[in-house]
Amino acid sequence: MADQAQDDRVVITDLQQDKEGRYTFEDEYIKITWEPGNKQFRLWLTNKSVNSMQIPWDNAGYVDYTGNVGRVIHSGAKNPNDLQPPITIPGGTILSDVLIPADKWYSVIIPTKEVNAWIRSGLTKVQAANPVYIGKSIAFLLPIIIRGVQNDYLFTFDIGQKAVNAGDIEF
């Protein structure tokens, strides 16, 4: 809980991994569980307080394994270029959502349907199978406004060796 900037806090998280490969962080305000997948990161965020909290989605970010920062898209977004309104999480409730780095979405035209579709490219399993990525990390910055103060939670995931079935790898 280091830097202070105008009443905002930066929270560096210490994620704990369980047997199923999920990662959890908990403090006095939130409990968050992450489930990394090939195309997305699923999360469950519990508001442990009695007060509402808010996530300003357009302030959230993704840091790739090279240190480049980009936008993050959550499951409520239909187009990765659209603005994403904040969500309010009432006290004592759980938000279930999915986060995807915006640069992992791309538009394709489906000729038989004559529509554009947004497709997600691979994210973690392919990277984990490639030795180039071993020892690197990716991170999500999730700003959470609690009692009027923005707390910038930084969740970092280390990429380690992972056994991958051939059917799991998508090209």
OpenMM code with the backbone's topology and positions (N, CA, C; nanometers):
from openmm import Vec3, app, unit

residues = "MET ALA ASP GLN ALA GLN ASP ASP ARG VAL VAL ILE THR ASP LEU GLN GLN ASP LYS GLU GLY ARG TYR THR PHE GLU ASP GLU TYR ILE LYS ILE THR TRP GLU PRO GLY ASN LYS GLN PHE ARG LEU TRP LEU THR ASN LYS SER VAL ASN SER MET GLN ILE PRO TRP ASP ASN ALA GLY TYR VAL ASP TYR THR GLY ASN VAL GLY ARG VAL ILE HIS SER GLY ALA LYS ASN PRO ASN ASP LEU GLN PRO PRO ILE THR ILE PRO GLY GLY THR ILE LEU SER ASP VAL LEU ILE PRO ALA ASP LYS TRP TYR SER VAL ILE ILE PRO THR LYS GLU VAL ASN ALA TRP ILE ARG SER GLY LEU THR LYS VAL GLN ALA ALA ASN PRO VAL TYR ILE GLY LYS SER ILE ALA PHE LEU LEU PRO ILE ILE ILE ARG GLY VAL GLN ASN ASP TYR LEU PHE THR PHE ASP ILE GLY GLN LYS ALA VAL ASN ALA GLY ASP ILE GLU PHE".split()
positions = [
    Vec3(0.0845, -0.1171, 0.0000),
    Vec3(0.0000, 0.0000, 0.0000),
    Vec3(0.0888, 0.1231, 0.0000),
    Vec3(0.1489, 0.1470, -0.1088),
    Vec3(0.2574, 0.2423, -0.1154),
    Vec3(0.2118, 0.3838, -0.1455),
    Vec3(0.2191, 0.4227, -0.2699),
    Vec3(0.2068, 0.5608, -0.3132),
    Vec3(0.0707, 0.6219, -0.2799),
    Vec3(0.0747, 0.7488, -0.2344),
    Vec3(-0.0464, 0.8261, -0.2103),
    Vec3(-0.0491, 0.9394, -0.3116),
    Vec3(-0.1562, 0.9565, -0.3811),
    Vec3(-0.1703, 1.0676, -0.4744),
    Vec3(-0.3120, 1.1215, -0.4636),
    Vec3(-0.3275, 1.2356, -0.3977),
    Vec3(-0.4582, 1.2983, -0.3817),
    Vec3(-0.5624, 1.2018, -0.3261),
    Vec3(-0.5366, 1.1416, -0.2169),
    Vec3(-0.6300, 1.0508, -0.1501),
    Vec3(-0.6500, 0.9182, -0.2222),
    Vec3(-0.5824, 0.8952, -0.3346),
    Vec3(-0.5920, 0.7660, -0.4025),
    Vec3(-0.4865, 0.6727, -0.3450),
    Vec3(-0.5135, 0.5430, -0.3523),
    Vec3(-0.4192, 0.4433, -0.3011),
    Vec3(-0.3827, 0.3461, -0.4110),
    Vec3(-0.2575, 0.3019, -0.4094),
    Vec3(-0.2135, 0.1939, -0.4959),
    Vec3(-0.1973, 0.0720, -0.4064),
    Vec3(-0.2643, -0.0362, -0.4402),
    Vec3(-0.2589, -0.1584, -0.3605),
    Vec3(-0.1894, -0.2655, -0.4430),
    Vec3(-0.0707, -0.3068, -0.3982),
    Vec3(0.0013, -0.4156, -0.4635),
    Vec3(-0.0471, -0.5439, -0.3972),
    Vec3(-0.1017, -0.6342, -0.4744),
    Vec3(-0.1652, -0.7529, -0.4180),
    Vec3(-0.0694, -0.8705, -0.4090),
    Vec3(-0.0954, -0.9579, -0.3150),
    Vec3(-0.0215, -1.0831, -0.3001),
    Vec3(-0.1214, -1.1952, -0.3256),
    Vec3(-0.1207, -1.2470, -0.4479),
    Vec3(-0.2185, -1.3486, -0.4877),
    Vec3(-0.1779, -1.4860, -0.4367),
    Vec3(-0.2747, -1.5607, -0.3865),
    Vec3(-0.2536, -1.6976, -0.3405),
    Vec3(-0.3217, -1.7922, -0.4383),
    Vec3(-0.2492, -1.8958, -0.4824),
    Vec3(-0.3046, -1.9909, -0.5794),
    Vec3(-0.3587, -2.1136, -0.5076),
    Vec3(-0.4787, -2.1599, -0.5509),
    Vec3(-0.5356, -2.2817, -0.4934),
    Vec3(-0.5086, -2.4013, -0.5848),
    Vec3(-0.5582, -2.5186, -0.5442),
    Vec3(-0.5331, -2.6430, -0.6194),
    Vec3(-0.5942, -2.6420, -0.7588),
    Vec3(-0.7009, -2.5660, -0.7792),
    Vec3(-0.7685, -2.5616, -0.9089),
    Vec3(-0.7079, -2.4577, -1.0032),
    Vec3(-0.6026, -2.3898, -0.9611),
    Vec3(-0.5393, -2.2905, -1.0467),
    Vec3(-0.6017, -2.1525, -1.0394),
    Vec3(-0.6896, -2.1298, -0.9407),
    Vec3(-0.7477, -1.9970, -0.9211),
    Vec3(-0.6584, -1.9178, -0.8251),
    Vec3(-0.6640, -1.7868, -0.8374),
    Vec3(-0.5827, -1.6981, -0.7545),
    Vec3(-0.6751, -1.6094, -0.6725),
    Vec3(-0.6403, -1.5898, -0.5446),
    Vec3(-0.7258, -1.5122, -0.4554),
    Vec3(-0.6449, -1.4057, -0.3827),
    Vec3(-0.7081, -1.2907, -0.3643),
    Vec3(-0.6542, -1.1830, -0.2815),
    Vec3(-0.7678, -1.1345, -0.1929),
    Vec3(-0.7324, -1.0988, -0.0692),
    Vec3(-0.8341, -1.0502, 0.0238),
    Vec3(-0.7738, -0.9424, 0.1124),
    Vec3(-0.8507, -0.8353, 0.1330),
    Vec3(-0.8151, -0.7339, 0.2314),
    Vec3(-0.9416, -0.6981, 0.3088),
    Vec3(-0.9410, -0.5862, 0.3801),
    Vec3(-1.0574, -0.5535, 0.4627),
    Vec3(-1.1804, -0.5144, 0.3813),
    Vec3(-1.1620, -0.4766, 0.2532),
    Vec3(-1.2729, -0.4293, 0.1708),
    Vec3(-1.3244, -0.5311, 0.0700),
    Vec3(-1.2313, -0.6070, 0.0102),
    Vec3(-1.2697, -0.6970, -0.0988),
    Vec3(-1.2088, -0.8352, -0.0814),
    Vec3(-1.2715, -0.9304, -0.1469),
    Vec3(-1.2114, -1.0611, -0.1721),
    Vec3(-1.2310, -1.0837, -0.3212),
    Vec3(-1.1217, -1.1137, -0.3913),
    Vec3(-1.1309, -1.1346, -0.5350),
    Vec3(-1.0643, -1.2663, -0.5707),
    Vec3(-1.1334, -1.3434, -0.6526),
    Vec3(-1.0799, -1.4699, -0.7030),
    Vec3(-1.0713, -1.4591, -0.8540),
    Vec3(-0.9549, -1.4938, -0.9078),
    Vec3(-0.9281, -1.4898, -1.0520),
    Vec3(-0.9136, -1.6312, -1.1040),
    Vec3(-0.9669, -1.6550, -1.2225),
    Vec3(-0.9503, -1.7831, -1.2901),
    Vec3(-0.8998, -1.7545, -1.4320),
    Vec3(-0.7671, -1.7656, -1.4526),
    Vec3(-0.7125, -1.7407, -1.5864),
    Vec3(-0.7578, -1.8468, -1.6852),
    Vec3(-0.7896, -1.8059, -1.8059),
    Vec3(-0.8284, -1.8981, -1.9121),
    Vec3(-0.7527, -1.8673, -2.0393),
    Vec3(-0.7777, -1.9442, -2.1417),
    Vec3(-0.7071, -1.9255, -2.2686),
    Vec3(-0.7410, -1.7931, -2.3359),
    Vec3(-0.8649, -1.7466, -2.3229),
    Vec3(-0.9060, -1.6252, -2.3927),
    Vec3(-0.9504, -1.5128, -2.3001),
    Vec3(-0.9550, -1.5372, -2.1707),
    Vec3(-1.0088, -1.4375, -2.0781),
    Vec3(-0.9661, -1.4700, -1.9354),
    Vec3(-0.9862, -1.3731, -1.8475),
    Vec3(-0.9665, -1.3930, -1.7043),
    Vec3(-1.1020, -1.3736, -1.6381),
    Vec3(-1.1508, -1.4774, -1.5730),
    Vec3(-1.2781, -1.4701, -1.5015),
    Vec3(-1.2476, -1.4208, -1.3603),
    Vec3(-1.3371, -1.3393, -1.3047),
    Vec3(-1.3165, -1.2927, -1.1680),
    Vec3(-1.4473, -1.2908, -1.0913),
    Vec3(-1.4341, -1.3102, -0.9615),
    Vec3(-1.5448, -1.2972, -0.8667),
    Vec3(-1.4966, -1.2000, -0.7610),
    Vec3(-1.5638, -1.0853, -0.7509),
    Vec3(-1.5249, -0.9808, -0.6569),
    Vec3(-1.6330, -0.9671, -0.5508),
    Vec3(-1.5970, -0.9939, -0.4267),
    Vec3(-1.6891, -0.9800, -0.3142),
    Vec3(-1.6650, -0.8459, -0.2465),
    Vec3(-1.7706, -0.7670, -0.2325),
    Vec3(-1.7646, -0.6427, -0.1563),
    Vec3(-1.7896, -0.6799, -0.0105),
    Vec3(-1.6847, -0.6786, 0.0705),
    Vec3(-1.6948, -0.7206, 0.2103),
    Vec3(-1.7518, -0.6125, 0.3017),
    Vec3(-1.7639, -0.4907, 0.2505),
    Vec3(-1.8110, -0.3815, 0.3351),
    Vec3(-1.9635, -0.3691, 0.3285),
    Vec3(-2.0168, -0.2784, 0.4078),
    Vec3(-2.1604, -0.2501, 0.4028),
    Vec3(-2.1902, -0.1387, 0.3030),
    Vec3(-2.0861, -0.0700, 0.2579),
    Vec3(-2.1005, 0.0401, 0.1627),
    Vec3(-2.0876, -0.0094, 0.0191),
    Vec3(-2.1494, 0.0630, -0.0725),
    Vec3(-2.1313, 0.0328, -0.2144),
    Vec3(-1.9908, 0.0729, -0.2572),
    Vec3(-1.9401, 0.0032, -0.3586),
    Vec3(-1.8133, 0.0412, -0.4204),
    Vec3(-1.8350, 0.0435, -0.5703),
    Vec3(-1.7425, 0.1044, -0.6410),
    Vec3(-1.7608, 0.1220, -0.7843),
    Vec3(-1.6320, 0.0896, -0.8591),
    Vec3(-1.6472, 0.0286, -0.9777),
    Vec3(-1.5335, 0.0038, -1.0665),
    Vec3(-1.5521, 0.0913, -1.1903),
    Vec3(-1.4629, 0.1900, -1.2106),
    Vec3(-1.4665, 0.2693, -1.3336),
    Vec3(-1.3908, 0.1945, -1.4439),
    Vec3(-1.4630, 0.1159, -1.5225),
    Vec3(-1.4018, 0.0234, -1.6186),
    Vec3(-1.3058, 0.0908, -1.7155),
    Vec3(-1.3341, 0.2136, -1.7558),
    Vec3(-1.2451, 0.2800, -1.8511),
    Vec3(-1.1108, 0.3186, -1.7894),
    Vec3(-1.0986, 0.3092, -1.6588),
    Vec3(-0.9703, 0.3348, -1.5921),
    Vec3(-0.8931, 0.2059, -1.5662),
    Vec3(-0.9538, 0.0911, -1.5933),
    Vec3(-0.8856, -0.0375, -1.5728),
    Vec3(-0.7855, -0.0601, -1.6859),
    Vec3(-0.6846, -0.1428, -1.6591),
    Vec3(-0.5837, -0.1667, -1.7617),
    Vec3(-0.5222, -0.3048, -1.7534),
    Vec3(-0.4489, -0.3374, -1.8578),
    Vec3(-0.3801, -0.4657, -1.8712),
    Vec3(-0.2344, -0.4364, -1.9042),
    Vec3(-0.1417, -0.5056, -1.8385),
    Vec3(0.0004, -0.4931, -1.8677),
    Vec3(0.0455, -0.6269, -1.9239),
    Vec3(0.0933, -0.6266, -2.0499),
    Vec3(0.1345, -0.7535, -2.1102),
    Vec3(0.2759, -0.7918, -2.0656),
    Vec3(0.3240, -0.9044, -2.1139),
    Vec3(0.4524, -0.9587, -2.0693),
    Vec3(0.5720, -0.8720, -2.1102),
    Vec3(0.5523, -0.7755, -2.2015),
    Vec3(0.6606, -0.6850, -2.2406),
    Vec3(0.6551, -0.5529, -2.1644),
    Vec3(0.5518, -0.5344, -2.0815),
    Vec3(0.5360, -0.4108, -2.0063),
    Vec3(0.4484, -0.3081, -2.0745),
    Vec3(0.3920, -0.3421, -2.1897),
    Vec3(0.3010, -0.2509, -2.2589),
    Vec3(0.1643, -0.2512, -2.1915),
    Vec3(0.1053, -0.1333, -2.1818),
    Vec3(-0.0234, -0.1163, -2.1146),
    Vec3(-0.1332, -0.0975, -2.2186),
    Vec3(-0.2496, -0.1560, -2.1908),
    Vec3(-0.3632, -0.1403, -2.2804),
    Vec3(-0.4940, -0.1394, -2.2045),
    Vec3(-0.6011, -0.1141, -2.2780),
    Vec3(-0.7358, -0.1162, -2.2202),
    Vec3(-0.7764, -0.2575, -2.1857),
    Vec3(-0.8730, -0.2659, -2.0978),
    Vec3(-0.9321, -0.3942, -2.0639),
    Vec3(-1.0811, -0.3854, -2.0932),
    Vec3(-1.1367, -0.4947, -2.1404),
    Vec3(-1.2790, -0.5028, -2.1717),
    Vec3(-1.3414, -0.6025, -2.0747),
    Vec3(-1.4589, -0.5696, -2.0222),
    Vec3(-1.5279, -0.6665, -1.9361),
    Vec3(-1.6467, -0.7245, -2.0115),
    Vec3(-1.7090, -0.8245, -1.9526),
    Vec3(-1.8114, -0.9012, -2.0246),
    Vec3(-1.9317, -0.8186, -2.0681),
    Vec3(-1.9549, -0.7054, -2.0075),
    Vec3(-2.0688, -0.6229, -2.0461),
    Vec3(-2.0471, -0.5429, -2.1733),
    Vec3(-1.9242, -0.5380, -2.2229),
    Vec3(-1.8934, -0.4584, -2.3425),
    Vec3(-1.9252, -0.5372, -2.4689),
    Vec3(-1.9858, -0.4716, -2.5645),
    Vec3(-2.0192, -0.5358, -2.6923),
    Vec3(-1.9152, -0.5056, -2.7995),
    Vec3(-1.8452, -0.3938, -2.7848),
    Vec3(-1.7456, -0.3502, -2.8817),
    Vec3(-1.6249, -0.2991, -2.8035),
    Vec3(-1.5046, -0.3458, -2.8326),
    Vec3(-1.3883, -0.3050, -2.7534),
    Vec3(-1.3531, -0.1571, -2.7654),
    Vec3(-1.4109, -0.0857, -2.8599),
    Vec3(-1.3816, 0.0565, -2.8759),
    Vec3(-1.4806, 0.1469, -2.8026),
    Vec3(-1.5893, 0.0905, -2.7508),
    Vec3(-1.6911, 0.1697, -2.6818),
    Vec3(-1.6463, 0.2071, -2.5408),
    Vec3(-1.7010, 0.3181, -2.4908),
    Vec3(-1.6812, 0.3529, -2.3506),
    Vec3(-1.7553, 0.2507, -2.2649),
    Vec3(-1.7012, 0.2248, -2.1475),
    Vec3(-1.7624, 0.1278, -2.0570),
    Vec3(-1.8067, 0.2007, -1.9300),
    Vec3(-1.9359, 0.2063, -1.9031),
    Vec3(-1.9803, 0.2762, -1.7823),
    Vec3(-1.9327, 0.2031, -1.6565),
    Vec3(-1.9146, 0.2778, -1.5472),
    Vec3(-1.8753, 0.2133, -1.4219),
    Vec3(-1.9868, 0.1235, -1.3702),
    Vec3(-1.9489, 0.0298, -1.2860),
    Vec3(-2.0481, -0.0565, -1.2218),
    Vec3(-2.0418, -0.0328, -1.0715),
    Vec3(-2.1592, -0.0291, -1.0089),
    Vec3(-2.1679, -0.0153, -0.8640),
    Vec3(-2.1966, -0.1517, -0.8045),
    Vec3(-2.1181, -0.1871, -0.7026),
    Vec3(-2.1327, -0.3164, -0.6354),
    Vec3(-2.1830, -0.2884, -0.4939),
    Vec3(-2.3094, -0.3191, -0.4649),
    Vec3(-2.3627, -0.2944, -0.3310),
    Vec3(-2.2866, -0.3729, -0.2239),
    Vec3(-2.2892, -0.3217, -0.1018),
    Vec3(-2.2229, -0.3894, 0.0094),
    Vec3(-2.2742, -0.5307, 0.0272),
    Vec3(-2.1820, -0.6237, 0.0528),
    Vec3(-2.2181, -0.7624, 0.0788),
    Vec3(-2.2535, -0.8439, -0.0436),
    Vec3(-2.2291, -0.7914, -0.1642),
    Vec3(-2.2640, -0.8654, -0.2858),
    Vec3(-2.1385, -0.9085, -0.3621),
    Vec3(-2.1603, -0.9922, -0.4638),
    Vec3(-2.0506, -1.0466, -0.5440),
    Vec3(-2.0711, -1.0087, -0.6901),
    Vec3(-1.9662, -0.9563, -0.7516),
    Vec3(-1.9647, -0.9302, -0.8954),
    Vec3(-1.8927, -1.0461, -0.9629),
    Vec3(-1.9580, -1.1074, -1.0602),
    Vec3(-1.8962, -1.2111, -1.1430),
    Vec3(-1.8781, -1.1510, -1.2814),
    Vec3(-1.7552, -1.1506, -1.3315),
    Vec3(-1.7291, -1.0856, -1.4594),
    Vec3(-1.6124, -1.1536, -1.5294),
    Vec3(-1.5865, -1.1093, -1.6499),
    Vec3(-1.4777, -1.1607, -1.7325),
    Vec3(-1.3998, -1.0412, -1.7849),
    Vec3(-1.2664, -1.0467, -1.7769),
    Vec3(-1.1820, -0.9406, -1.8309),
    Vec3(-1.0994, -0.9934, -1.9472),
    Vec3(-1.0877, -0.9108, -2.0496),
    Vec3(-1.0133, -0.9460, -2.1703),
    Vec3(-0.9327, -0.8231, -2.2115),
    Vec3(-0.8040, -0.8385, -2.2384),
    Vec3(-0.7293, -0.7248, -2.2926),
    Vec3(-0.7901, -0.6828, -2.4270),
    Vec3(-0.8122, -0.5535, -2.4454),
    Vec3(-0.8785, -0.5048, -2.5675),
    Vec3(-0.8011, -0.5412, -2.6928),
    Vec3(-0.6687, -0.5480, -2.6839),
    Vec3(-0.5907, -0.5802, -2.8038),
    Vec3(-0.5978, -0.7274, -2.8414),
    Vec3(-0.6654, -0.8069, -2.7600),
    Vec3(-0.6862, -0.9481, -2.7932),
    Vec3(-0.8170, -0.9694, -2.8684),
    Vec3(-0.8911, -0.8623, -2.8944),
    Vec3(-1.0139, -0.8682, -2.9741),
    Vec3(-0.9815, -0.8167, -3.1125),
    Vec3(-1.0371, -0.8769, -3.2121),
    Vec3(-1.0232, -0.8242, -3.3475),
    Vec3(-1.1527, -0.8495, -3.4230),
    Vec3(-1.1765, -0.7663, -3.5231),
    Vec3(-1.3017, -0.7730, -3.5985),
    Vec3(-1.2838, -0.8584, -3.7231),
    Vec3(-1.3808, -0.9431, -3.7493),
    Vec3(-1.3812, -1.0234, -3.8717),
    Vec3(-1.5196, -1.0123, -3.9352),
    Vec3(-1.5240, -1.0313, -4.0635),
    Vec3(-1.6525, -1.0335, -4.1343),
    Vec3(-1.6893, -1.1789, -4.1567),
    Vec3(-1.8096, -1.2144, -4.1164),
    Vec3(-1.8591, -1.3501, -4.1369),
    Vec3(-1.9420, -1.3467, -4.2649),
    Vec3(-1.8861, -1.3983, -4.3758),
    Vec3(-1.9521, -1.3825, -4.5064),
    Vec3(-2.0931, -1.4399, -4.5133),
    Vec3(-2.1158, -1.5534, -4.4513),
    Vec3(-2.2479, -1.6157, -4.4621),
    Vec3(-2.3541, -1.5385, -4.3850),
    Vec3(-2.3134, -1.4613, -4.2871),
    Vec3(-2.4088, -1.3869, -4.2053),
    Vec3(-2.4125, -1.2390, -4.2422),
    Vec3(-2.3152, -1.1942, -4.3214),
    Vec3(-2.3034, -1.0549, -4.3614),
    Vec3(-2.3008, -0.9607, -4.2416),
    Vec3(-2.2258, -0.9985, -4.1394),
    Vec3(-2.2095, -0.9145, -4.0209),
    Vec3(-2.0628, -0.9156, -3.9791),
    Vec3(-2.0268, -0.8160, -3.9010),
    Vec3(-1.8955, -0.8162, -3.8377),
    Vec3(-1.9082, -0.8860, -3.7034),
    Vec3(-1.8040, -0.9506, -3.6617),
    Vec3(-1.8037, -1.0150, -3.5304),
    Vec3(-1.6712, -0.9844, -3.4629),
    Vec3(-1.6746, -0.9722, -3.3323),
    Vec3(-1.5521, -0.9525, -3.2560),
    Vec3(-1.5072, -1.0885, -3.2056),
    Vec3(-1.3835, -1.1221, -3.2353),
    Vec3(-1.3264, -1.2516, -3.1983),
    Vec3(-1.2133, -1.2269, -3.0998),
    Vec3(-1.1985, -1.3160, -3.0021),
    Vec3(-1.0889, -1.3048, -2.9058),
    Vec3(-0.9754, -1.3966, -2.9472),
    Vec3(-0.8541, -1.3449, -2.9439),
    Vec3(-0.7395, -1.4305, -2.9731),
    Vec3(-0.6922, -1.4967, -2.8441),
    Vec3(-0.6044, -1.5958, -2.8563),
    Vec3(-0.5525, -1.6685, -2.7405),
    Vec3(-0.4800, -1.5775, -2.6435),
    Vec3(-0.4692, -1.6217, -2.5186),
    Vec3(-0.4154, -1.5346, -2.4162),
    Vec3(-0.3119, -1.6031, -2.3290),
    Vec3(-0.3471, -1.7111, -2.2612),
    Vec3(-0.2560, -1.7621, -2.1596),
    Vec3(-0.1991, -1.8998, -2.1867),
    Vec3(-0.2809, -1.9962, -2.2280),
    Vec3(-0.2295, -2.1327, -2.2415),
    Vec3(-0.1229, -2.1423, -2.3498),
    Vec3(-0.1434, -2.0731, -2.4607),
    Vec3(-0.0436, -2.0749, -2.5669),
    Vec3(0.0841, -2.0101, -2.5157),
    Vec3(0.0714, -1.8990, -2.4454),
    Vec3(0.1893, -1.8326, -2.3912),
    Vec3(0.2609, -1.9225, -2.2910),
    Vec3(0.1840, -1.9907, -2.2068),
    Vec3(0.2454, -2.0755, -2.1048),
    Vec3(0.3183, -2.1932, -2.1667),
    Vec3(0.2755, -2.2367, -2.2846),
    Vec3(0.3414, -2.3485, -2.3508),
    Vec3(0.4671, -2.3037, -2.4248),
    Vec3(0.4830, -2.1756, -2.4493),
    Vec3(0.5962, -2.1223, -2.5241),
    Vec3(0.7051, -2.0776, -2.4267),
    Vec3(0.8271, -2.1339, -2.4364),
    Vec3(0.9345, -2.0997, -2.3428),
    Vec3(0.9723, -1.9515, -2.3433),
    Vec3(0.9394, -1.8791, -2.4490),
    Vec3(0.9703, -1.7360, -2.4550),
    Vec3(0.9013, -1.6603, -2.3415),
    Vec3(0.7847, -1.7090, -2.2980),
    Vec3(0.7056, -1.6382, -2.1977),
    Vec3(0.7340, -1.6826, -2.0542),
    Vec3(0.8026, -1.7946, -2.0352),
    Vec3(0.8287, -1.8464, -1.9008),
    Vec3(0.9082, -1.7429, -1.8209),
    Vec3(0.8639, -1.7187, -1.6981),
    Vec3(0.9314, -1.6228, -1.6114),
    Vec3(0.8843, -1.4796, -1.6294),
    Vec3(0.8003, -1.4544, -1.7264),
    Vec3(0.7458, -1.3201, -1.7477),
    Vec3(0.6146, -1.3100, -1.6699),
    Vec3(0.5555, -1.1928, -1.6693),
    Vec3(0.4286, -1.1765, -1.5990),
    Vec3(0.3362, -1.0854, -1.6787),
    Vec3(0.2088, -1.0958, -1.6461),
    Vec3(0.1059, -1.0063, -1.6979),
    Vec3(0.0311, -0.9524, -1.5766),
    Vec3(-0.0368, -0.8407, -1.5924),
    Vec3(-0.1056, -0.7816, -1.4774),
    Vec3(-0.2327, -0.7107, -1.5220),
    Vec3(-0.3255, -0.7016, -1.4289),
    Vec3(-0.4466, -0.6220, -1.4469),
    Vec3(-0.4477, -0.5136, -1.3401),
    Vec3(-0.4746, -0.3900, -1.3814),
    Vec3(-0.4961, -0.2797, -1.2888),
    Vec3(-0.6467, -0.2625, -1.2772),
    Vec3(-0.6983, -0.2804, -1.1573),
    Vec3(-0.8421, -0.2707, -1.1348),
    Vec3(-0.8681, -0.1599, -1.0331),
    Vec3(-0.9139, -0.0426, -1.0789),
    Vec3(-0.9447, 0.0649, -0.9857),
    Vec3(-1.0799, 0.0398, -0.9195),
    Vec3(-1.0832, 0.0500, -0.7879),
    Vec3(-1.2077, 0.0306, -0.7136),
    Vec3(-1.2260, 0.1515, -0.6228),
    Vec3(-1.3379, 0.2208, -0.6407),
    Vec3(-1.3663, 0.3386, -0.5590),
    Vec3(-1.4429, 0.2931, -0.4353),
    Vec3(-1.3809, 0.3148, -0.3195),
    Vec3(-1.4372, 0.2736, -0.1911),
    Vec3(-1.4490, 0.3980, -0.1039),
    Vec3(-1.5707, 0.4329, -0.0644),
    Vec3(-1.5977, 0.5514, 0.0175),
    Vec3(-1.5323, 0.6768, -0.0404),
    Vec3(-1.5439, 0.6912, -0.1733),
    Vec3(-1.4945, 0.8111, -0.2397),
    Vec3(-1.3461, 0.8119, -0.2719),
    Vec3(-1.2732, 0.7088, -0.2331),
    Vec3(-1.1291, 0.7012, -0.2592),
    Vec3(-1.1031, 0.5933, -0.3629),
    Vec3(-1.0306, 0.6297, -0.4701),
    Vec3(-0.9956, 0.5292, -0.5706),
    Vec3(-0.8753, 0.4495, -0.5229),
    Vec3(-0.8942, 0.3182, -0.5129),
    Vec3(-0.7885, 0.2245, -0.4760),
    Vec3(-0.7488, 0.1500, -0.6020),
    Vec3(-0.6253, 0.1680, -0.6466),
    Vec3(-0.5771, 0.1027, -0.7678),
    Vec3(-0.5136, -0.0305, -0.7308),
    Vec3(-0.5892, -0.1380, -0.7493),
    Vec3(-0.5400, -0.2727, -0.7197),
    Vec3(-0.4653, -0.3253, -0.8413),
    Vec3(-0.3417, -0.3695, -0.8217),
    Vec3(-0.2609, -0.4262, -0.9290),
    Vec3(-0.2455, -0.5754, -0.9034),
    Vec3(-0.3037, -0.6573, -0.9915),
    Vec3(-0.2997, -0.8030, -0.9800),
    Vec3(-0.2013, -0.8569, -1.0831),
    Vec3(-0.0918, -0.9172, -1.0370),
    Vec3(0.0145, -0.9654, -1.1251),
    Vec3(0.0142, -1.1169, -1.1281),
    Vec3(0.0237, -1.1724, -1.2485),
    Vec3(0.0241, -1.3170, -1.2692),
    Vec3(0.1545, -1.3562, -1.3372),
    Vec3(0.2319, -1.4426, -1.2724),
    Vec3(0.3561, -1.4918, -1.3307),
    Vec3(0.3254, -1.6050, -1.4268),
    Vec3(0.3954, -1.6055, -1.5398),
    Vec3(0.3770, -1.7115, -1.6390),
    Vec3(0.4810, -1.8183, -1.6117),
    Vec3(0.4336, -1.9378, -1.5786),
    Vec3(0.5224, -2.0503, -1.5515),
    Vec3(0.4995, -2.1608, -1.6519),
    Vec3(0.5796, -2.2655, -1.6403),
    Vec3(0.5635, -2.3806, -1.7304),
    Vec3(0.4289, -2.4452, -1.7035),
    Vec3(0.3582, -2.4796, -1.8086),
    Vec3(0.2271, -2.5422, -1.7941),
    Vec3(0.2133, -2.6504, -1.8994),
    Vec3(0.1677, -2.7651, -1.8571),
    Vec3(0.1399, -2.8715, -1.9535),
    Vec3(0.0116, -2.8358, -2.0266),
    Vec3(0.0154, -2.8419, -2.1574),
    Vec3(-0.0992, -2.8031, -2.2385),
    Vec3(-0.1331, -2.9157, -2.3341),
    Vec3(-0.2591, -2.9530, -2.3374),
    Vec3(-0.3046, -3.0511, -2.4356),
    Vec3(-0.3117, -2.9849, -2.5720),
    Vec3(-0.2819, -3.0604, -2.6763),
    Vec3(-0.2835, -3.0047, -2.8118),
    Vec3(-0.4189, -2.9428, -2.8445),
    Vec3(-0.5267, -2.9985, -2.7935),
    Vec3(-0.6602, -2.9456, -2.8196),
    Vec3(-0.6855, -2.8112, -2.7546),
    Vec3(-0.6028, -2.7750, -2.6538),
    Vec3(-0.6197, -2.6471, -2.5861),
    Vec3(-0.5600, -2.5311, -2.6641),
    Vec3(-0.4686, -2.5608, -2.7554),
    Vec3(-0.3995, -2.4548, -2.8274),
    Vec3(-0.4780, -2.4187, -2.9522),
    Vec3(-0.5117, -2.2916, -2.9630),
    Vec3(-0.5860, -2.2428, -3.0784),
    Vec3(-0.4970, -2.1500, -3.1584),
    Vec3(-0.5025, -2.1640, -3.2889),
    Vec3(-0.4184, -2.0809, -3.3755),
    Vec3(-0.5015, -1.9811, -3.4517),
] * unit.nanometer
topology = app.Topology()
chain = topology.addChain("A")
for resn in residues:
    res = topology.addResidue(resn, chain)
    for name in ("N", "CA", "C"):
        topology.addAtom(name, app.Element.getBySymbol(name[0]), res)
